[in-house]
Amino acid sequence: MCLLSSQIKTDETITNIEFESVANDLLMISVDYDTNDSSRIFSYWRLLGNSASPPLEIGINTDKKTIKSITFFADTDCFKEANLELLNILNGNVTVDTDIFKKENDYVDTEGEYFITISCNNLICVFGLENHIKQAVGNNRIKFLINNNNELCGFEICDLNENEIKAIKSIQ
């Protein structure tokens, strides 16, 4: 059960990205969006991955249908070579269909793995290797990847700085 993209908003957000080493071979990467949102109770869509690493987790404000946070873990096994061709890049924020959540502070767990590739100082995380990316939607340093079925199939962290690249290289 993937997150369905429902529309694109043109509002601008401030993005905070943190790379934190939690073990010699495990890096936690957190993305937080400041959209002047007073709500602090989110629902979460989780991609369970393999049993070796914690799941990828996307926090969603179900009232506004906006993505509020992403937390995922990188280890040596999640890095894969991938040729990703983006067909259409739009500026804005993606909203998601929140009908999968039954209540506030709900969790939806989905079977599947995510993979990471590094390309031109960008970290790209895709949900499975068989996605055909139709478009990327984003502003600032994050782009959300949308497939042909209008499903969120990954995201890209752009313009990695020197410290972020060092953190990634420390586990590769």
Secondary structure, DSSP 8 states (H G I E B T S, - for coil): ---BEEEEE----EEEEEEEEEETTEEEEEEEEESS------EEEEE---TTS--EEEEEETTTTEEEEEEEEE-GGGB---------EEESEEEE--TT-SSTT-EEEE---EEEEEETTEEEEEESS---EEEEEEETTEEEEEETTSBEEEEEE-S--HHHHHHHHTT-
